[in-house]
Amino acid sequence: MNKAHRPPACLAYKVRQLWRLFATGMAFCIFGIGAVLLALTLFPLLMVVLQNRAKRRNAAQFVICRGFRLFCFILDITGVASVQIEGREKLLAAKGKLIIANHPTLLDVVIILAQMDRCQCVVKHQLFRNPFMAGVVRAAGFIRNDDNPEKLVADAARHLREGDCVMIFPEGTRTASGEKLGPLQRGVANIAITAPADLIPVIVHCNHDTLKKGTPWYRIPPSKIRYNVRVGSTISATGGLIRRMCAPEGPGTNGGHKTLFLRQATP
């Protein structure tokens, strides 16, 4: 390549990086402001209009899913991130299913819920004290992950028996950098068996090692973030994966769990 062409190319790259840095910050600002506005306006209105708590919770979840869909659209048109999903119809048709997914980045729950009309979630307890998200997670009736384990399992199982889908990340936290899947927690299997409810595995793949736990949002990758989401086949609540996750821990046990999870999530 002629050296004379290198400076413009380098300049164009820097301009794109600066734009995506600005667009990323703008998108997260829109996300936070939107969440606060919903908590101060629409969700209080739902409390007045809908006296039935279950109907109010379902309406809030519908609004949240649509809001997340809009947020994903904003990420795409601004060049920050795009999402390609295989098997979305399985999520739309799901009733009373436990949705389990890997958790590589900060946006996984947003991306998955954006594909649905409504869904119950197990979320980290810090969100209930977050000034931007507290009103949203409370209006949706999401389940705290710091509850008594027996209460968490009972609450999730109750929602599943009522026909709601419940989404949970079996790892309990974001996947460590460089790993496909972290250790799986047995609480997922306990929920599935207590309900009982079949599982729908979802695999989220990101082309960049970004938005990981401890990674600041402003650390912009060299190109657009591209998510590939695959929805796998339903796993029976009485199947081998569930039994193995409930079995006592032993050498190599969790590796088997992860292999089965990844295999089941592959169409």
C-alpha atoms as an extended CHARMM CRD file, in Angstrom:
* protein
*
       267  EXT
         1         1  MET       CA              0.0000000000        0.0000000000        0.0000000000  PROA      1               0.0000000000
         2         2  ASN       CA              1.2470000000        3.4890000000       -0.8470000000  PROA      2               0.0000000000
         3         3  LYS       CA              2.3750000000        5.3320000000        2.2520000000  PROA      3               0.0000000000
         4         4  ALA       CA              0.5240000000        8.4110000000        1.0840000000  PROA      4               0.0000000000
         5         5  HSD       CA             -2.7660000000        6.6180000000        1.6960000000  PROA      5               0.0000000000
         6         6  ARG       CA             -2.0180000000        5.5860000000        5.2580000000  PROA      6               0.0000000000
         7         7  PRO       CA             -2.6630000000        8.8750000000        7.1000000000  PROA      7               0.0000000000
         8         8  PRO       CA             -6.2280000000        9.2870000000        5.6860000000  PROA      8               0.0000000000
         9         9  ALA       CA             -7.0020000000        5.6540000000        6.5750000000  PROA      9               0.0000000000
        10        10  CYS       CA             -5.6510000000        6.1690000000       10.0740000000  PROA      10              0.0000000000
        11        11  LEU       CA             -7.6420000000        9.3890000000       10.4060000000  PROA      11              0.0000000000
        12        12  ALA       CA            -10.8280000000        7.6830000000        9.2070000000  PROA      12              0.0000000000
        13        13  TYR       CA            -10.3250000000        4.9360000000       11.7900000000  PROA      13              0.0000000000
        14        14  LYS       CA             -9.8510000000        7.4760000000       14.5750000000  PROA      14              0.0000000000
        15        15  VAL       CA            -12.9760000000        9.3380000000       13.4910000000  PROA      15              0.0000000000
        16        16  ARG       CA            -14.9830000000        6.0930000000       13.5380000000  PROA      16              0.0000000000
        17        17  GLN       CA            -13.6320000000        5.2490000000       16.9770000000  PROA      17              0.0000000000
        18        18  LEU       CA            -14.5140000000        8.6900000000       18.3290000000  PROA      18              0.0000000000
        19        19  TRP       CA            -17.9950000000        8.4360000000       16.8580000000  PROA      19              0.0000000000
        20        20  ARG       CA            -18.6160000000        5.0040000000       18.3740000000  PROA      20              0.0000000000
        21        21  LEU       CA            -17.3060000000        6.2550000000       21.7340000000  PROA      21              0.0000000000
        22        22  PHE       CA            -19.7520000000        9.1660000000       21.5790000000  PROA      22              0.0000000000
        23        23  ALA       CA            -22.5960000000        6.9370000000       20.3230000000  PROA      23              0.0000000000
        24        24  THR       CA            -21.9630000000        4.3670000000       23.0790000000  PROA      24              0.0000000000
        25        25  GLY       CA            -22.0650000000        7.0220000000       25.7770000000  PROA      25              0.0000000000
        26        26  MET       CA            -25.1710000000        8.5760000000       24.2320000000  PROA      26              0.0000000000
        27        27  ALA       CA            -26.9080000000        5.1680000000       24.0650000000  PROA      27              0.0000000000
        28        28  PHE       CA            -26.2410000000        4.4260000000       27.7280000000  PROA      28              0.0000000000
        29        29  CYS       CA            -27.4700000000        7.9050000000       28.6620000000  PROA      29              0.0000000000
        30        30  ILE       CA            -30.6840000000        7.2780000000       26.7150000000  PROA      30              0.0000000000
        31        31  PHE       CA            -31.0210000000        3.9290000000       28.4840000000  PROA      31              0.0000000000
        32        32  GLY       CA            -30.6450000000        5.4560000000       31.9450000000  PROA      32              0.0000000000
        33        33  ILE       CA            -32.8650000000        8.4670000000       31.2780000000  PROA      33              0.0000000000
        34        34  GLY       CA            -35.5120000000        6.2630000000       29.6830000000  PROA      34              0.0000000000
        35        35  ALA       CA            -35.5460000000        3.9680000000       32.6990000000  PROA      35              0.0000000000
        36        36  VAL       CA            -35.9980000000        6.9100000000       35.0800000000  PROA      36              0.0000000000
        37        37  LEU       CA            -38.7990000000        8.4090000000       32.9670000000  PROA      37              0.0000000000
        38        38  LEU       CA            -40.6530000000        5.0920000000       32.9200000000  PROA      38              0.0000000000
        39        39  ALA       CA            -40.2910000000        4.7720000000       36.6980000000  PROA      39              0.0000000000
        40        40  LEU       CA            -41.6300000000        8.3110000000       37.2360000000  PROA      40              0.0000000000
        41        41  THR       CA            -44.4330000000        8.3420000000       34.6770000000  PROA      41              0.0000000000
        42        42  LEU       CA            -45.7760000000        5.1910000000       33.0340000000  PROA      42              0.0000000000
        43        43  PHE       CA            -45.2140000000        2.6850000000       35.8300000000  PROA      43              0.0000000000
        44        44  PRO       CA            -47.0020000000        4.8020000000       38.4870000000  PROA      44              0.0000000000
        45        45  LEU       CA            -49.8480000000        5.2390000000       35.9950000000  PROA      45              0.0000000000
        46        46  LEU       CA            -50.0800000000        1.4620000000       35.6280000000  PROA      46              0.0000000000
        47        47  MET       CA            -50.5770000000        1.2150000000       39.4050000000  PROA      47              0.0000000000
        48        48  VAL       CA            -53.6380000000        3.4430000000       39.0870000000  PROA      48              0.0000000000
        49        49  VAL       CA            -55.0980000000        1.9000000000       35.9370000000  PROA      49              0.0000000000
        50        50  LEU       CA            -54.3780000000       -1.7750000000       36.6880000000  PROA      50              0.0000000000
        51        51  GLN       CA            -55.3680000000       -2.8450000000       40.1760000000  PROA      51              0.0000000000
        52        52  ASN       CA            -54.4800000000       -6.4850000000       39.5500000000  PROA      52              0.0000000000
        53        53  ARG       CA            -50.8320000000       -6.9530000000       40.5020000000  PROA      53              0.0000000000
        54        54  ALA       CA            -50.1560000000       -9.7450000000       37.9790000000  PROA      54              0.0000000000
        55        55  LYS       CA            -51.6310000000       -7.7210000000       35.0890000000  PROA      55              0.0000000000
        56        56  ARG       CA            -49.6390000000       -4.6680000000       36.1690000000  PROA      56              0.0000000000
        57        57  ARG       CA            -46.4360000000       -6.7220000000       36.2860000000  PROA      57              0.0000000000
        58        58  ASN       CA            -47.1160000000       -8.2220000000       32.8470000000  PROA      58              0.0000000000
        59        59  ALA       CA            -47.7700000000       -4.7710000000       31.3700000000  PROA      59              0.0000000000
        60        60  ALA       CA            -44.5190000000       -3.4350000000       32.8580000000  PROA      60              0.0000000000
        61        61  GLN       CA            -42.5670000000       -6.3720000000       31.4400000000  PROA      61              0.0000000000
        62        62  PHE       CA            -44.0990000000       -5.7830000000       28.0030000000  PROA      62              0.0000000000
        63        63  VAL       CA            -43.0210000000       -2.1270000000       28.1060000000  PROA      63              0.0000000000
        64        64  ILE       CA            -39.5160000000       -3.1240000000       29.2240000000  PROA      64              0.0000000000
        65        65  CYS       CA            -39.1150000000       -5.6750000000       26.4230000000  PROA      65              0.0000000000
        66        66  ARG       CA            -40.2500000000       -3.1130000000       23.8480000000  PROA      66              0.0000000000
        67        67  GLY       CA            -37.9170000000       -0.5240000000       25.3590000000  PROA      67              0.0000000000
        68        68  PHE       CA            -34.9980000000       -2.9480000000       25.1160000000  PROA      68              0.0000000000
        69        69  ARG       CA            -35.9180000000       -3.6260000000       21.4750000000  PROA      69              0.0000000000
        70        70  LEU       CA            -35.7620000000        0.1120000000       20.7790000000  PROA      70              0.0000000000
        71        71  PHE       CA            -32.4110000000        0.3410000000       22.5740000000  PROA      71              0.0000000000
        72        72  CYS       CA            -30.9830000000       -2.4550000000       20.3820000000  PROA      72              0.0000000000
        73        73  PHE       CA            -32.2310000000       -0.5820000000       17.3130000000  PROA      73              0.0000000000
        74        74  ILE       CA            -30.4270000000        2.5620000000       18.4900000000  PROA      74              0.0000000000
        75        75  LEU       CA            -27.2140000000        0.5910000000       19.0110000000  PROA      75              0.0000000000
        76        76  ASP       CA            -27.4780000000       -0.7860000000       15.4920000000  PROA      76              0.0000000000
        77        77  ILE       CA            -28.1990000000        2.4310000000       13.5820000000  PROA      77              0.0000000000
        78        78  THR       CA            -25.4640000000        4.3120000000       15.4280000000  PROA      78              0.0000000000
        79        79  GLY       CA            -22.8770000000        1.6440000000       14.5810000000  PROA      79              0.0000000000
        80        80  VAL       CA            -22.2700000000        0.5560000000       18.1750000000  PROA      80              0.0000000000
        81        81  ALA       CA            -23.6330000000       -2.9990000000       18.0830000000  PROA      81              0.0000000000
        82        82  SER       CA            -25.8500000000       -5.2920000000       16.0490000000  PROA      82              0.0000000000
        83        83  VAL       CA            -27.7390000000       -8.4490000000       16.9550000000  PROA      83              0.0000000000
        84        84  GLN       CA            -28.3720000000      -11.5300000000       14.8300000000  PROA      84              0.0000000000
        85        85  ILE       CA            -30.5970000000      -14.1830000000       16.3880000000  PROA      85              0.0000000000
        86        86  GLU       CA            -31.3950000000      -17.7460000000       15.3500000000  PROA      86              0.0000000000
        87        87  GLY       CA            -34.5140000000      -19.3930000000       16.7520000000  PROA      87              0.0000000000
        88        88  ARG       CA            -36.3000000000      -16.2720000000       17.9950000000  PROA      88              0.0000000000
        89        89  GLU       CA            -39.6550000000      -17.9590000000       17.3750000000  PROA      89              0.0000000000
        90        90  LYS       CA            -38.8500000000      -20.4250000000       20.1830000000  PROA      90              0.0000000000
        91        91  LEU       CA            -38.6620000000      -17.5650000000       22.6890000000  PROA      91              0.0000000000
        92        92  LEU       CA            -41.8480000000      -15.9160000000       21.3850000000  PROA      92              0.0000000000
        93        93  ALA       CA            -43.8020000000      -19.1840000000       21.6440000000  PROA      93              0.0000000000
        94        94  ALA       CA            -42.4260000000      -20.1700000000       25.0580000000  PROA      94              0.0000000000
        95        95  LYS       CA            -44.8390000000      -20.4860000000       27.9860000000  PROA      95              0.0000000000
        96        96  GLY       CA            -43.7680000000      -21.5430000000       31.4500000000  PROA      96              0.0000000000
        97        97  LYS       CA            -40.1890000000      -22.2310000000       30.3320000000  PROA      97              0.0000000000
        98        98  LEU       CA            -36.9620000000      -21.6030000000       32.2290000000  PROA      98              0.0000000000
        99        99  ILE       CA            -34.6420000000      -19.6980000000       29.9040000000  PROA      99              0.0000000000
       100       100  ILE       CA            -30.9640000000      -20.2110000000       30.6980000000  PROA      100             0.0000000000
       101       101  ALA       CA            -28.1990000000      -18.2800000000       28.9590000000  PROA      101             0.0000000000
       102       102  ASN       CA            -24.4960000000      -17.6770000000       29.1380000000  PROA      102             0.0000000000
       103       103  HSD       CA            -23.4830000000      -14.1850000000       30.2120000000  PROA      103             0.0000000000
       104       104  PRO       CA            -20.4730000000      -12.8420000000       28.2760000000  PROA      104             0.0000000000
       105       105  THR       CA            -21.3160000000       -9.1130000000       28.3330000000  PROA      105             0.0000000000
       106       106  LEU       CA            -23.2360000000       -6.3580000000       30.0890000000  PROA      106             0.0000000000
       107       107  LEU       CA            -25.9920000000       -6.2610000000       27.4510000000  PROA      107             0.0000000000
       108       108  ASP       CA            -27.0270000000       -9.9440000000       27.3920000000  PROA      108             0.0000000000
       109       109  VAL       CA            -30.2570000000       -9.5450000000       29.3650000000  PROA      109             0.0000000000
       110       110  VAL       CA            -31.2290000000       -6.5470000000       27.2250000000  PROA      110             0.0000000000
       111       111  ILE       CA            -30.5990000000       -8.4560000000       23.9940000000  PROA      111             0.0000000000
       112       112  ILE       CA            -32.5560000000      -11.5500000000       25.0600000000  PROA      112             0.0000000000
       113       113  LEU       CA            -35.5460000000       -9.6820000000       26.5220000000  PROA      113             0.0000000000
       114       114  ALA       CA            -35.6910000000       -7.5410000000       23.3640000000  PROA      114             0.0000000000
       115       115  GLN       CA            -36.6640000000      -10.7130000000       21.4770000000  PROA      115             0.0000000000
       116       116  MET       CA            -39.6590000000      -11.4090000000       23.7430000000  PROA      116             0.0000000000
       117       117  ASP       CA            -42.9710000000       -9.8200000000       24.6830000000  PROA      117             0.0000000000
       118       118  ARG       CA            -42.5400000000      -10.3520000000       28.4030000000  PROA      118             0.0000000000
       119       119  CYS       CA            -40.4330000000      -12.4510000000       30.7550000000  PROA      119             0.0000000000
       120       120  GLN       CA            -39.6930000000      -12.7890000000       34.4560000000  PROA      120             0.0000000000
       121       121  CYS       CA            -35.9960000000      -12.4880000000       35.4150000000  PROA      121             0.0000000000
       122       122  VAL       CA            -33.6930000000      -13.2890000000       38.2840000000  PROA      122             0.0000000000
       123       123  VAL       CA            -31.5110000000      -10.1750000000       38.6150000000  PROA      123             0.0000000000
       124       124  LYS       CA            -28.6980000000       -9.0600000000       40.8800000000  PROA      124             0.0000000000
       125       125  HSD       CA            -29.8750000000       -7.3880000000       44.0650000000  PROA      125             0.0000000000
       126       126  GLN       CA            -27.8090000000       -4.2390000000       43.4350000000  PROA      126             0.0000000000
       127       127  LEU       CA            -30.2890000000       -3.2060000000       40.7240000000  PROA      127             0.0000000000
       128       128  PHE       CA            -32.9660000000       -2.7000000000       43.3850000000  PROA      128             0.0000000000
       129       129  ARG       CA            -30.8160000000        0.1220000000       44.8240000000  PROA      129             0.0000000000
       130       130  ASN       CA            -29.6370000000        1.5040000000       41.4750000000  PROA      130             0.0000000000
       131       131  PRO       CA            -31.0790000000        5.0270000000       40.9800000000  PROA      131             0.0000000000
       132       132  PHE       CA            -31.7290000000        4.3490000000       37.2890000000  PROA      132             0.0000000000
       133       133  MET       CA            -32.9780000000        0.7550000000       37.3470000000  PROA      133             0.0000000000
       134       134  ALA       CA            -34.6820000000        0.3430000000       40.7440000000  PROA      134             0.0000000000
       135       135  GLY       CA            -38.0640000000        1.5740000000       39.5420000000  PROA      135             0.0000000000
       136       136  VAL       CA            -37.9140000000       -0.6590000000       36.4650000000  PROA      136             0.0000000000
       137       137  VAL       CA            -37.0340000000       -3.9350000000       38.2000000000  PROA      137             0.0000000000
       138       138  ARG       CA            -39.5890000000       -3.2900000000       40.9550000000  PROA      138             0.0000000000
       139       139  ALA       CA            -42.3810000000       -2.5170000000       38.4820000000  PROA      139             0.0000000000
       140       140  ALA       CA            -41.5730000000       -5.7070000000       36.5510000000  PROA      140             0.0000000000
       141       141  GLY       CA            -41.5980000000       -7.7750000000       39.7360000000  PROA      141             0.0000000000
       142       142  PHE       CA            -38.2050000000       -9.2590000000       38.9610000000  PROA      142             0.0000000000
       143       143  ILE       CA            -36.7190000000      -11.7460000000       41.4410000000  PROA      143             0.0000000000
       144       144  ARG       CA            -33.7120000000      -10.7010000000       43.5450000000  PROA      144             0.0000000000
       145       145  ASN       CA            -30.7470000000      -13.0520000000       43.4790000000  PROA      145             0.0000000000
       146       146  ASP       CA            -29.8370000000      -12.3520000000       47.1010000000  PROA      146             0.0000000000
       147       147  ASP       CA            -33.0930000000      -13.6920000000       48.5320000000  PROA      147             0.0000000000
       148       148  ASN       CA            -33.0900000000      -16.7640000000       50.7200000000  PROA      148             0.0000000000
       149       149  PRO       CA            -32.2150000000      -19.5640000000       48.2380000000  PROA      149             0.0000000000
       150       150  GLU       CA            -35.3580000000      -21.4850000000       49.1330000000  PROA      150             0.0000000000
       151       151  LYS       CA            -37.5060000000      -18.3830000000       48.5840000000  PROA      151             0.0000000000
       152       152  LEU       CA            -35.7980000000      -17.6310000000       45.2720000000  PROA      152             0.0000000000
       153       153  VAL       CA            -36.4670000000      -21.1770000000       44.0370000000  PROA      153             0.0000000000
       154       154  ALA       CA            -40.0650000000      -21.0680000000       45.2930000000  PROA      154             0.0000000000
       155       155  ASP       CA            -40.7960000000      -17.6870000000       43.6900000000  PROA      155             0.0000000000
       156       156  ALA       CA            -39.2970000000      -18.6990000000       40.3430000000  PROA      156             0.0000000000
       157       157  ALA       CA            -41.1470000000      -22.0390000000       40.3970000000  PROA      157             0.0000000000
       158       158  ARG       CA            -44.4310000000      -20.2570000000       41.1640000000  PROA      158             0.0000000000
       159       159  HSD       CA            -44.0410000000      -17.9400000000       38.1760000000  PROA      159             0.0000000000
       160       160  LEU       CA            -43.2440000000      -20.9110000000       35.9340000000  PROA      160             0.0000000000
       161       161  ARG       CA            -46.3370000000      -22.8090000000       37.1130000000  PROA      161             0.0000000000
       162       162  GLU       CA            -48.4180000000      -19.7060000000       36.3460000000  PROA      162             0.0000000000
       163       163  GLY       CA            -47.1870000000      -19.8460000000       32.7300000000  PROA      163             0.0000000000
       164       164  ASP       CA            -44.5440000000      -17.1310000000       32.9050000000  PROA      164             0.0000000000
       165       165  CYS       CA            -41.1000000000      -17.6340000000       31.4200000000  PROA      165             0.0000000000
       166       166  VAL       CA            -38.2250000000      -17.0490000000       33.8210000000  PROA      166             0.0000000000
       167       167  MET       CA            -34.7600000000      -16.0980000000       32.6170000000  PROA      167             0.0000000000
       168       168  ILE       CA            -31.6650000000      -16.7940000000       34.6580000000  PROA      168             0.0000000000
       169       169  PHE       CA            -27.9350000000      -16.9180000000       34.0510000000  PROA      169             0.0000000000
       170       170  PRO       CA            -26.6830000000      -20.2690000000       35.4640000000  PROA      170             0.0000000000
       171       171  GLU       CA            -23.1950000000      -18.8300000000       35.9730000000  PROA      171             0.0000000000
       172       172  GLY       CA            -24.5600000000      -16.2270000000       38.3970000000  PROA      172             0.0000000000
       173       173  THR       CA            -22.2760000000      -13.5430000000       36.9650000000  PROA      173             0.0000000000
       174       174  ARG       CA            -20.6740000000      -12.5060000000       33.6910000000  PROA      174             0.0000000000
       175       175  THR       CA            -18.3530000000      -15.0250000000       32.0430000000  PROA      175             0.0000000000
       176       176  ALA       CA            -14.6810000000      -14.3870000000       32.6800000000  PROA      176             0.0000000000
       177       177  SER       CA            -12.6670000000      -13.0060000000       29.7800000000  PROA      177             0.0000000000
       178       178  GLY       CA            -11.3650000000      -15.7570000000       27.5080000000  PROA      178             0.0000000000
       179       179  GLU       CA            -13.8790000000      -18.3870000000       28.6820000000  PROA      179             0.0000000000
       180       180  LYS       CA            -16.9090000000      -19.7150000000       26.7990000000  PROA      180             0.0000000000
       181       181  LEU       CA            -18.8320000000      -20.5490000000       29.9590000000  PROA      181             0.0000000000
       182       182  GLY       CA            -18.1270000000      -20.3030000000       33.6810000000  PROA      182             0.0000000000
       183       183  PRO       CA            -19.1300000000      -22.7770000000       36.4210000000  PROA      183             0.0000000000
       184       184  LEU       CA            -22.8770000000      -23.4880000000       36.4490000000  PROA      184             0.0000000000
       185       185  GLN       CA            -24.8540000000      -23.0760000000       39.6710000000  PROA      185             0.0000000000
       186       186  ARG       CA            -27.2110000000      -25.8710000000       40.7550000000  PROA      186             0.0000000000
       187       187  GLY       CA            -29.9780000000      -23.4270000000       41.6830000000  PROA      187             0.0000000000
       188       188  VAL       CA            -31.1720000000      -23.5100000000       38.0680000000  PROA      188             0.0000000000
       189       189  ALA       CA            -31.7350000000      -27.2530000000       38.2400000000  PROA      189             0.0000000000
       190       190  ASN       CA            -33.5360000000      -26.8780000000       41.5730000000  PROA      190             0.0000000000
       191       191  ILE       CA            -35.9360000000      -24.3670000000       40.0190000000  PROA      191             0.0000000000
       192       192  ALA       CA            -36.5690000000      -26.5890000000       36.9840000000  PROA      192             0.0000000000
       193       193  ILE       CA            -37.3340000000      -29.6310000000       39.1200000000  PROA      193             0.0000000000
       194       194  THR       CA            -39.4050000000      -27.7670000000       41.7420000000  PROA      194             0.0000000000
       195       195  ALA       CA            -41.6930000000      -26.1710000000       39.1170000000  PROA      195             0.0000000000
       196       196  PRO       CA            -41.2850000000      -28.5370000000       37.1630000000  PROA      196             0.0000000000
       197       197  ALA       CA            -40.3800000000      -26.7050000000       33.9520000000  PROA      197             0.0000000000
       198       198  ASP       CA            -38.4550000000      -27.4520000000       30.8000000000  PROA      198             0.0000000000
       199       199  LEU       CA            -35.4480000000      -25.3300000000       29.8850000000  PROA      199             0.0000000000
       200       200  ILE       CA            -34.6290000000      -23.3180000000       26.7740000000  PROA      200             0.0000000000
       201       201  PRO       CA            -30.8660000000      -22.7680000000       26.4110000000  PROA      201             0.0000000000
       202       202  VAL       CA            -29.6120000000      -19.5760000000       24.7780000000  PROA      202             0.0000000000
       203       203  ILE       CA            -26.0340000000      -19.0270000000       23.6770000000  PROA      203             0.0000000000
       204       204  VAL       CA            -24.8240000000      -15.4340000000       23.2970000000  PROA      204             0.0000000000
       205       205  HSD       CA            -21.6460000000      -14.9160000000       21.2900000000  PROA      205             0.0000000000
       206       206  CYS       CA            -19.8860000000      -11.5640000000       20.9440000000  PROA      206             0.0000000000
       207       207  ASN       CA            -17.1790000000      -10.8900000000       18.3640000000  PROA      207             0.0000000000
       208       208  HSD       CA            -15.2010000000       -8.7110000000       20.7840000000  PROA      208             0.0000000000
       209       209  ASP       CA            -13.9690000000       -9.2310000000       24.3250000000  PROA      209             0.0000000000
       210       210  THR       CA            -15.8430000000       -6.1520000000       25.5320000000  PROA      210             0.0000000000
       211       211  LEU       CA            -18.3510000000       -5.0390000000       28.2040000000  PROA      211             0.0000000000
       212       212  LYS       CA            -17.0200000000       -7.7630000000       30.4680000000  PROA      212             0.0000000000
       213       213  LYS       CA            -17.1660000000       -7.5950000000       34.2350000000  PROA      213             0.0000000000
       214       214  GLY       CA            -14.7760000000       -4.8530000000       35.3240000000  PROA      214             0.0000000000
       215       215  THR       CA            -14.3580000000       -3.5110000000       31.7680000000  PROA      215             0.0000000000
       216       216  PRO       CA            -15.3970000000        0.1570000000       31.4330000000  PROA      216             0.0000000000
       217       217  TRP       CA            -17.9840000000        0.9920000000       28.7750000000  PROA      217             0.0000000000
       218       218  TYR       CA            -15.6500000000        3.5400000000       27.1810000000  PROA      218             0.0000000000
       219       219  ARG       CA            -13.0880000000        0.8850000000       26.2220000000  PROA      219             0.0000000000
       220       220  ILE       CA            -14.2700000000        0.7730000000       22.6150000000  PROA      220             0.0000000000
       221       221  PRO       CA            -13.3690000000       -2.2840000000       20.4690000000  PROA      221             0.0000000000
       222       222  PRO       CA            -11.7010000000       -1.7530000000       17.0640000000  PROA      222             0.0000000000
       223       223  SER       CA            -14.9140000000       -2.4450000000       15.1130000000  PROA      223             0.0000000000
       224       224  LYS       CA            -18.6780000000       -2.6770000000       15.5740000000  PROA      224             0.0000000000
       225       225  ILE       CA            -19.8200000000       -5.1190000000       18.2540000000  PROA      225             0.0000000000
       226       226  ARG       CA            -21.7200000000       -8.0040000000       16.6940000000  PROA      226             0.0000000000
       227       227  TYR       CA            -23.8530000000      -10.3400000000       18.7890000000  PROA      227             0.0000000000
       228       228  ASN       CA            -24.8850000000      -13.7460000000       17.5090000000  PROA      228             0.0000000000
       229       229  VAL       CA            -27.6420000000      -15.2920000000       19.6260000000  PROA      229             0.0000000000
       230       230  ARG       CA            -28.6930000000      -18.9190000000       19.1720000000  PROA      230             0.0000000000
       231       231  VAL       CA            -31.7870000000      -20.3650000000       20.8190000000  PROA      231             0.0000000000
       232       232  GLY       CA            -31.4180000000      -24.0990000000       21.3500000000  PROA      232             0.0000000000
       233       233  SER       CA            -33.8030000000      -27.0010000000       21.6280000000  PROA      233             0.0000000000
       234       234  THR       CA            -35.9210000000      -27.4500000000       24.7480000000  PROA      234             0.0000000000
       235       235  ILE       CA            -34.3120000000      -29.4900000000       27.5320000000  PROA      235             0.0000000000
       236       236  SER       CA            -36.6440000000      -31.6960000000       29.5550000000  PROA      236             0.0000000000
       237       237  ALA       CA            -36.8240000000      -31.0620000000       33.2950000000  PROA      237             0.0000000000
       238       238  THR       CA            -36.2010000000      -34.7700000000       33.7840000000  PROA      238             0.0000000000
       239       239  GLY       CA            -33.3010000000      -34.9010000000       31.3350000000  PROA      239             0.0000000000
       240       240  GLY       CA            -29.6620000000      -35.7660000000       31.8900000000  PROA      240             0.0000000000
       241       241  LEU       CA            -28.4110000000      -32.1900000000       32.2040000000  PROA      241             0.0000000000
       242       242  ILE       CA            -30.7900000000      -31.4440000000       35.0860000000  PROA      242             0.0000000000
       243       243  ARG       CA            -29.9210000000      -34.6580000000       36.9250000000  PROA      243             0.0000000000
       244       244  ARG       CA            -26.2090000000      -34.0180000000       36.5390000000  PROA      244             0.0000000000
       245       245  MET       CA            -26.5080000000      -30.4380000000       37.7740000000  PROA      245             0.0000000000
       246       246  CYS       CA            -28.2760000000      -31.6830000000       40.8980000000  PROA      246             0.0000000000
       247       247  ALA       CA            -25.6990000000      -34.4060000000       41.5090000000  PROA      247             0.0000000000
       248       248  PRO       CA            -22.9710000000      -33.9440000000       44.1570000000  PROA      248             0.0000000000
       249       249  GLU       CA            -19.9510000000      -32.0940000000       42.8810000000  PROA      249             0.0000000000
       250       250  GLY       CA            -16.9540000000      -34.1060000000       41.8370000000  PROA      250             0.0000000000
       251       251  PRO       CA            -13.8310000000      -33.8930000000       39.6710000000  PROA      251             0.0000000000
       252       252  GLY       CA            -14.7630000000      -32.7540000000       36.1890000000  PROA      252             0.0000000000
       253       253  THR       CA            -18.4710000000      -32.6100000000       36.9810000000  PROA      253             0.0000000000
       254       254  ASN       CA            -19.0270000000      -29.0030000000       35.9620000000  PROA      254             0.0000000000
       255       255  GLY       CA            -17.1410000000      -29.4730000000       32.7490000000  PROA      255             0.0000000000
       256       256  GLY       CA            -19.7730000000      -32.0300000000       31.7830000000  PROA      256             0.0000000000
       257       257  HSD       CA            -22.5260000000      -29.5600000000       32.6400000000  PROA      257             0.0000000000
       258       258  LYS       CA            -20.9770000000      -26.9340000000       30.3730000000  PROA      258             0.0000000000
       259       259  THR       CA            -20.4820000000      -29.3880000000       27.5030000000  PROA      259             0.0000000000
       260       260  LEU       CA            -24.1200000000      -30.4570000000       27.6550000000  PROA      260             0.0000000000
       261       261  PHE       CA            -25.3230000000      -26.8700000000       27.8720000000  PROA      261             0.0000000000
       262       262  LEU       CA            -23.3240000000      -25.8070000000       24.8190000000  PROA      262             0.0000000000
       263       263  ARG       CA            -24.3720000000      -28.9070000000       22.8700000000  PROA      263             0.0000000000
       264       264  GLN       CA            -28.0710000000      -28.4380000000       23.6460000000  PROA      264             0.0000000000
       265       265  ALA       CA            -27.9260000000      -24.7670000000       22.6710000000  PROA      265             0.0000000000
       266       266  THR       CA            -26.5360000000      -25.5650000000       19.2390000000  PROA      266             0.0000000000
       267       267  PRO       CA            -29.3130000000      -25.9160000000       16.6400000000  PROA      267             0.0000000000
